[in-house]
Amino acid sequence: MAPNDMSEKITSNSIDDAFKIPQLECGAMADTKSFAAAPAHNEPLGFPGELIDNWQEVAIAKMGELAEKNRAFQVYLDTCVKCGACTDKCHYFLGTADPKNMPVARQDLLRSVYRRYYTFAGKYFPWLVGARDLTREVLDEWYTYYHQCSQCRRCSVACPYGIDTAEISMAAREILDTVGMGQKYCNEIIAKLKKTGNNLGLNPKALRATLEDLEEDLEEETGIAVKLPLDVKGADILLITPSADFFAEPHIDGLLGYAKVFHAAGVSWTISSYASEAANFGMFIGSYENMREVSWRIRQAAKDLGVKRIVFGECGHAWRVGYSFLNTLAGPFDFLDQNYPIPQHIMEFTSDAIDDGILKIDKSKNDEFVMTYHDSCNVARGSSMGRKEGGQFDLPRKVLQAVCNHFYEMEQDTIRENTFCCGGGGGLLTDDLMDLRIKGAKPRMTALQQVTKDHGVTHMAAICAICKTQFSKVMPKYGYEMDDIMSVHQLVANAVILDGQETEDDAPETAATEEK
């Protein structure tokens, strides 16, 4: 549905106006904090239940350990020359006007403390280099502003030295967790996954019942028994997908799209109840140990089920972890079929199926939608697809245009490697940060409003579970409906016609025959 006339609708005069450096509002977001983790959230992750007595000593030591262990982190802290190239690249700074949400200023919250304890100048002449002591006030400031960074890495693309603010945010959160000052949203999710295998805390019995219900829906729609298998040993493919695909729109429709593609391709596949989650929130909190534990579940499930391939569903940061880190965290995967990418993205699988002529597609099934596409940050700036440069940009568009007749791009400076974040990534998808999320979405939504104005775009597609959830919440604030965000495989599901499928064209004949 096109934008409506909601009184809360947020608009900008133009894209150029929306992306200008705003008039600074010092401290505008100082009181915006996400809920702190309780002991029940921290302790399963190996962190103190609450702030420890010697937190300053431990935090400073942890900072030094990270700088010694991660050479890139140390370089990022030592290199910045305050050139300002990153200033207008952060969606949160553009949306909030708080100067501490400038990437360079956010980095300096930690860099200033690092200089105080780990550089010669900072130790002996702190006033000359902006070095600060680590006080409780500074620690609280870290908690506030490092949970106002979605780790999207757009600023890193603009930085002439390649400083990665996401790495600094992740390090700051790891330090905070190490002293018992974790964030409830991320830590609670990881604790649930450790207990049940997914972020929702969905047990195997409930998962099986959910999949059976979806199978019934598919059969009612198509007249064909399309299966969503669970814990099938010897299947060719293990699907690792975000748990949102099991319970929420538009994610569910994307899952049904995977099932239709696998069915049409004639491959055997399965979901694992032990590893029923693609998302890896260990990355958001900068915890290698927790990233590894989540990833190891995927390896174990693949071995236990004896599959040949691992295919990831539509989840942005899950694909970044899968593409960039999975082999390091849980490899080698020498027991899988080496003729396929390890892991493989569902977009690669579907693209190959299109190229091979396996899918019967009726693009007119999506004619009610005028589409655009949102490049999710972790896919765009932390991965690739299709074994070729730029595949993470080209493959989703190729699939979209194969199943849709009406597709238009948003402003070039807001897509592909320059894509703006949805505003809810990096562990910020929590209602206690809704004000930040709405403001952070402004650059992306401004570009969407522009393409709606220019081309009549009605819907936006994405391949990230967090993006889809975030947009369904914030799009109404910008004059759209909740369901104007779609999964790419939701559109695939609409357009794919399975062999023997009952279609609307068959319905009148059937009715006429029954009357006779």
C-alpha positions in Angstrom: 0.0 0.0 0.0 1.2 3.5 -0.8 2.0 6.0 1.9 -1.1 7.2 3.8 -2.0 10.4 5.5 -1.2 9.4 9.1 -0.8 12.4 11.4 2.5 10.9 12.7 4.0 10.6 9.2 7.6 11.8 9.1 8.8 13.4 5.9 11.8 15.3 4.6 11.9 18.0 2.0 14.4 16.1 -0.1 17.1 13.5 0.1 19.8 16.2 0.1 18.2 17.9 3.1 17.9 14.6 5.0 21.6 13.8 4.5 23.0 17.2 5.5 24.9 17.4 8.8 22.2 18.5 11.3 22.5 21.3 13.8 24.1 19.7 16.8 22.0 18.9 19.8 24.5 18.0 22.5 23.3 15.2 24.9 20.1 14.7 22.8 20.3 10.9 23.3 22.2 10.8 26.7 19.1 9.5 28.5 18.3 6.8 25.9 19.4 3.5 27.3 18.5 -0.1 26.7 17.6 -2.3 29.6 20.5 -3.7 31.5 21.0 -7.5 31.7 20.1 -9.3 34.9 22.3 -12.2 36.4 20.0 -14.7 34.6 21.0 -13.2 31.3 24.7 -12.7 32.0 25.8 -15.8 33.8 24.9 -18.4 31.1 27.2 -16.4 28.8 30.1 -16.6 31.2 29.8 -13.0 32.4 29.4 -11.6 36.0 25.8 -11.3 37.0 26.2 -7.7 38.0 28.9 -4.9 38.1 31.9 -6.3 39.9 33.7 -4.4 42.6 37.1 -4.1 40.8 35.4 -3.2 37.5 37.9 -0.5 36.6 40.9 -2.7 36.9 39.2 -5.5 34.9 37.9 -3.2 32.2 41.4 -1.6 31.6 43.0 -5.0 31.5 40.4 -6.3 29.1 41.0 -3.3 26.8 44.7 -4.1 26.7 44.1 -7.7 26.1 41.8 -6.9 23.1 44.4 -4.5 21.7 47.1 -7.1 22.0 45.1 -10.0 20.6 43.4 -8.0 17.8 46.0 -5.9 15.9 43.3 -4.2 13.8 41.6 -3.0 17.0 44.8 -1.4 18.1 45.4 0.2 14.7 41.8 1.7 14.8 42.5 3.3 18.1 45.9 4.7 17.1 45.1 5.9 13.6 42.2 8.4 13.5 43.2 11.9 12.4 39.8 13.5 12.9 39.3 14.2 9.2 35.5 14.1 9.6 34.9 11.9 6.5 32.6 9.7 8.6 30.6 12.5 10.2 27.5 12.4 7.9 27.7 8.7 7.2 26.0 7.5 10.4 22.2 7.2 10.3 21.9 7.7 14.0 23.8 11.0 13.9 21.7 12.2 11.0 18.6 11.2 12.8 19.4 12.3 16.4 21.9 15.2 15.9 23.7 14.1 19.0 27.4 14.7 18.3 28.4 11.6 20.3 26.7 9.6 17.6 29.2 10.8 15.1 31.4 7.7 14.3 34.6 9.6 15.2 33.1 10.8 18.5 31.7 7.4 19.4 35.1 5.9 18.8 36.7 8.5 21.0 34.6 7.5 24.0 36.9 4.4 24.1 39.9 5.8 22.4 40.4 8.5 25.0 40.5 5.9 27.8 42.8 3.6 25.8 45.3 6.5 25.3 45.2 7.2 29.1 46.4 3.7 30.0 48.2 2.4 26.9 50.1 5.3 25.3 53.2 7.2 26.5 51.6 10.6 25.9 48.3 9.6 27.6 50.1 8.4 30.7 52.3 11.5 31.2 50.5 14.3 29.3 46.9 13.2 29.1 45.6 16.8 28.6 47.6 17.1 25.4 46.0 14.1 23.7 42.5 14.1 25.1 43.1 11.1 27.4 40.6 10.3 30.1 40.5 8.3 33.3 38.0 5.4 33.3 35.4 6.5 35.8 31.9 5.3 36.4 30.5 8.2 34.5 32.6 7.2 31.5 31.5 3.5 31.8 27.9 4.7 31.8 28.6 6.8 28.7 30.0 3.7 27.0 26.8 1.8 27.8 24.6 4.5 26.4 26.4 5.3 23.2 27.8 1.9 22.3 24.2 0.7 22.3 23.4 3.5 19.8 25.6 1.9 17.1 24.2 -0.8 14.9 27.6 -1.8 13.7 26.6 -1.2 10.2 30.1 -0.2 9.0 28.9 2.5 6.6 31.3 4.9 8.2 34.1 2.5 7.5 33.5 2.7 3.7 34.0 6.5 3.9 37.1 6.4 6.2 40.4 6.9 4.3 42.1 4.7 6.9 39.5 2.0 7.0 38.7 2.4 10.7 35.9 0.1 11.6 33.6 1.6 14.2 31.7 -1.6 14.4 34.9 -3.4 15.8 35.3 -0.6 18.4 31.6 -0.9 19.4 31.9 -4.7 19.7 35.0 -4.3 21.8 33.3 -1.8 24.1 30.4 -4.1 24.6 32.7 -7.0 25.4 34.5 -5.0 28.0 31.1 -4.0 29.5 30.0 -7.6 29.6 33.3 -8.6 31.2 32.6 -6.4 34.2 29.0 -7.4 34.5 27.3 -4.5 32.6 25.6 -6.4 29.8 22.6 -5.5 27.7 19.4 -7.4 28.4 18.2 -7.8 24.8 21.3 -9.4 23.4 22.3 -11.5 26.4 18.9 -12.8 27.0 18.6 -14.0 23.4 22.0 -15.8 23.5 21.0 -17.5 26.8 17.8 -18.7 25.2 19.7 -20.1 22.2 22.1 -22.0 24.4 19.2 -23.6 26.2 16.9 -24.5 23.3 18.8 -23.9 20.1 17.0 -20.7 18.9 16.5 -17.1 20.0 12.8 -17.7 20.8 13.3 -20.4 23.3 11.1 -22.7 21.1 11.5 -26.3 22.1 11.6 -29.2 19.5 8.0 -30.2 20.1 6.7 -26.7 19.5 8.9 -26.3 16.5 7.6 -29.5 14.9 4.0 -28.4 15.5 4.7 -25.0 13.9 6.2 -26.6 10.8 3.3 -29.1 10.5 0.9 -26.2 10.6 2.8 -24.4 7.9 2.8 -27.6 5.8 -1.0 -27.7 6.1 -1.1 -24.1 4.9 1.0 -24.9 1.9 -1.1 -27.9 0.9 -4.3 -25.9 1.2 -2.8 -23.2 -1.0 -1.2 -25.4 -3.7 -2.9 -28.8 -3.4 0.5 -30.3 -3.0 2.2 -31.9 0.0 5.2 -29.5 0.3 7.2 -30.6 3.3 9.1 -28.6 5.9 11.2 -31.5 7.4 12.7 -31.5 10.8 15.7 -33.6 12.0 15.8 -35.8 8.9 19.0 -37.8 8.8 20.7 -38.2 5.4 19.1 -35.1 3.9 21.2 -33.3 1.3 20.7 -29.8 2.7 20.6 -28.4 6.3 18.6 -25.2 6.3 19.9 -22.7 8.9 17.4 -19.9 9.1 16.4 -17.2 11.6 13.8 -18.3 14.1 11.7 -15.4 13.1 10.9 -17.4 10.0 8.9 -19.8 12.2 6.5 -17.4 13.7 6.2 -13.8 12.3 5.3 -12.0 9.1 6.7 -11.4 6.6 9.4 -14.0 7.6 7.0 -17.0 7.5 6.2 -16.3 3.9 9.9 -16.3 3.1 10.3 -19.7 4.7 7.4 -21.0 2.6 9.3 -19.6 -0.4 12.4 -21.7 0.5 10.2 -24.8 0.8 8.7 -24.2 -2.6 12.1 -23.7 -4.2 13.5 -26.9 -2.6 10.4 -28.8 -3.6 10.6 -27.6 -7.2 14.4 -28.4 -7.3 13.7 -32.0 -6.0 16.3 -31.8 -3.3 16.0 -33.4 0.2 16.4 -30.9 3.0 15.9 -30.5 6.7 15.8 -28.1 9.6 17.6 -29.0 12.8 15.9 -28.7 16.2 19.3 -28.6 17.8 20.5 -25.7 15.6 17.2 -24.0 14.7 18.7 -20.5 14.6 20.8 -18.7 12.0 21.2 -15.5 14.0 24.4 -15.1 16.0 24.1 -12.4 18.6 27.6 -13.2 19.9 28.9 -10.9 17.1 26.8 -8.0 18.4 28.4 -8.2 21.8 31.9 -8.8 20.5 32.2 -12.2 22.2 34.3 -14.6 20.2 33.5 -17.4 22.7 29.8 -17.0 22.3 30.0 -16.6 18.5 31.9 -19.8 18.4 29.5 -21.7 20.6 26.5 -20.7 18.5 28.4 -21.6 15.3 29.5 -24.9 16.7 25.9 -26.0 17.1 25.5 -25.6 13.3 28.5 -27.8 12.7 27.3 -30.4 15.2 23.8 -30.5 13.6 25.3 -30.9 10.1 27.5 -33.8 11.3 24.7 -35.5 13.3 22.2 -35.3 10.4 24.8 -36.4 7.8 24.0 -33.6 5.4 26.0 -32.6 2.3 25.3 -28.8 2.3 24.5 -26.0 4.7 22.2 -23.3 3.3 21.5 -20.1 5.2 18.1 -18.3 5.0 17.4 -14.6 4.9 19.3 -13.1 7.9 21.9 -10.4 7.4 24.3 -10.8 10.3 23.9 -14.6 10.3 25.2 -14.5 6.7 28.1 -12.3 7.7 29.1 -14.7 10.4 28.5 -17.7 8.1 30.4 -16.2 5.2 33.2 -14.5 7.0 33.7 -16.5 10.2 32.0 -19.9 10.2 35.0 -21.9 9.1 37.3 -20.1 11.6 34.8 -20.6 14.4 33.7 -24.1 13.7 35.6 -25.6 10.8 36.9 -27.3 8.9 33.8 -28.5 7.1 35.6 -31.2 5.2 32.7 -33.6 5.7 30.4 -31.6 3.4 30.2 -31.7 -0.4 33.1 -29.5 -1.5 31.4 -28.8 -4.9 29.2 -26.2 -3.3 30.0 -23.0 -1.3 30.3 -23.7 2.4 28.0 -22.3 3.6 25.6 -21.4 0.7 23.0 -18.7 0.8 19.4 -19.4 -0.2 19.8 -16.6 -2.7 22.6 -18.5 -4.4 20.5 -21.6 -4.4 17.4 -19.9 -5.9 19.5 -18.0 -8.4 21.0 -21.3 -9.6 17.6 -22.8 -9.9 16.4 -19.9 -12.0 19.5 -20.2 -14.3 18.9 -24.0 -14.6 15.3 -23.5 -15.6 14.1 -25.5 -12.7 11.5 -23.0 -11.4 8.3 -22.3 -13.3 7.6 -18.6 -12.6 4.5 -16.5 -13.2 5.7 -12.9 -12.6 2.2 -11.5 -12.9 1.5 -13.0 -9.5 3.4 -10.1 -8.0 1.9 -7.4 -10.3 0.1 -5.7 -7.3 3.5 -4.8 -5.9 5.8 -2.1 -7.2 9.1 -3.1 -5.6 12.4 -1.6 -4.4 15.2 -3.4 -2.5 17.0 -2.6 0.7 20.6 -3.9 1.0 21.1 -5.1 4.5 24.3 -3.8 6.1 26.0 -7.1 7.1 25.3 -8.6 3.7 26.4 -5.5 1.8 29.6 -4.7 3.8 30.5 -8.0 5.3 30.0 -10.8 2.8 29.6 -11.8 -0.8 27.5 -14.3 -2.7 27.7 -16.4 -5.9 31.5 -16.7 -5.8 31.9 -13.3 -7.6 32.6 -9.8 -6.5 29.4 -7.9 -5.9 27.3 -11.0 -5.8 25.7 -9.9 -2.5 24.2 -7.0 -4.5 23.5 -8.6 -7.8 21.9 -11.9 -6.8 19.0 -10.6 -4.7 18.1 -8.1 -7.5 18.4 -10.8 -10.1 16.0 -13.0 -8.2 13.6 -10.1 -7.5 13.5 -9.1 -11.1 12.9 -12.8 -12.1 9.7 -12.9 -10.1 8.5 -9.3 -10.3 7.6 -7.1 -13.3 7.9 -3.8 -11.4 11.2 -3.0 -9.7 13.0 0.4 -9.1 16.2 1.3 -7.3 16.4 3.8 -4.5 19.0 6.7 -4.7 22.4 5.3 -5.6 24.2 6.8 -2.6 21.8 4.8 -0.3 22.2 1.3 -1.8 24.8 -1.4 -2.3 28.0 -0.7 -0.4 26.6 2.7 0.6 23.4 1.3 2.0 21.8 2.9 5.0 21.0 0.7 8.0 17.4 -0.1 8.8 18.0 1.5 12.2 17.5 -1.6 14.3 20.6 -3.7 13.7 23.5 -4.6 15.9 21.4 -5.7 18.9 19.2 -2.5 19.0 16.0 -4.2 18.0 14.4 -3.7 21.4 11.3 -1.6 22.3 13.2 0.4 24.9 15.2 1.9 22.1 12.2 2.6 19.8 12.9 6.4 19.7 16.4 5.7 18.5 15.2 3.2 16.0 12.7 5.6 14.5 15.3 8.3 14.2 17.9 6.0 12.9 15.6 4.8 10.1 15.2 8.3 8.7 17.8 8.2 6.0 16.6 4.9 4.6 12.9 5.9 4.8 13.7 9.2 3.1 15.2 7.3 0.2 12.1 5.0 0.1 9.8 8.1 0.2 11.7 9.5 -2.8 11.4 6.4 -4.9 7.7 6.1 -4.0 7.3 9.7 -5.2 9.3 9.2 -8.4 8.1 5.7 -9.4 5.1 4.8 -7.3 7.0 2.1 -5.3 4.6 0.5 -2.9 6.8 -2.2 -1.2 10.4 -2.8 -0.2 12.1 -6.2 0.0 15.0 -7.3 2.2 16.9 -10.5 3.0 17.5 -9.7 6.7 15.2 -10.8 9.6 16.2 -7.8 11.7 15.6 -5.4 8.8 12.2 -6.9 8.2 11.2 -6.7 11.8 12.5 -3.2 12.2 10.8 -1.9 9.1 7.5 -3.4 10.0 7.6 -1.3 13.2 8.9 2.0 11.9 7.4 2.2 8.4 4.0 3.4 9.8 5.8 6.4 11.3 6.8 7.3 7.7 3.4 6.9 6.1 3.6 3.2 5.1 1.9 0.0 6.3 3.5 -2.7 8.4 3.3 -5.2 5.6 4.9 -2.9 3.1 8.2 -4.7 3.9 8.5 -8.1 2.3 10.9 -11.1 2.2 12.5 -11.7 -1.2 11.4 -15.3 -1.0 7.9 -14.2 -0.1 7.8 -12.8 -3.6 9.4 -16.0 -4.9 6.7 -18.0 -3.1 4.0 -15.9 -4.9 5.5 -16.4 -8.3 6.7 -20.0 -8.3 4.2 -22.5 -9.8 4.8 -26.1 -8.7 4.1 -29.0 -11.0 0.6 -30.1 -10.4 -0.3 -27.0 -8.4 -3.9 -25.9 -8.3 -4.1 -22.4 -9.6 -6.7 -19.7 -9.8 -7.1 -20.5 -13.5 -8.1 -24.0 -12.6 -10.8 -22.9 -10.1 -13.6 -21.9 -12.5 -13.2 -25.1 -14.5 -13.4 -27.2 -11.4 -16.5 -25.3 -10.2 -18.2 -25.7 -13.6 -17.4 -29.4 -13.7 -18.8 -29.9 -10.2 -22.0 -28.1 -11.3 -22.4 -30.5 -14.2 
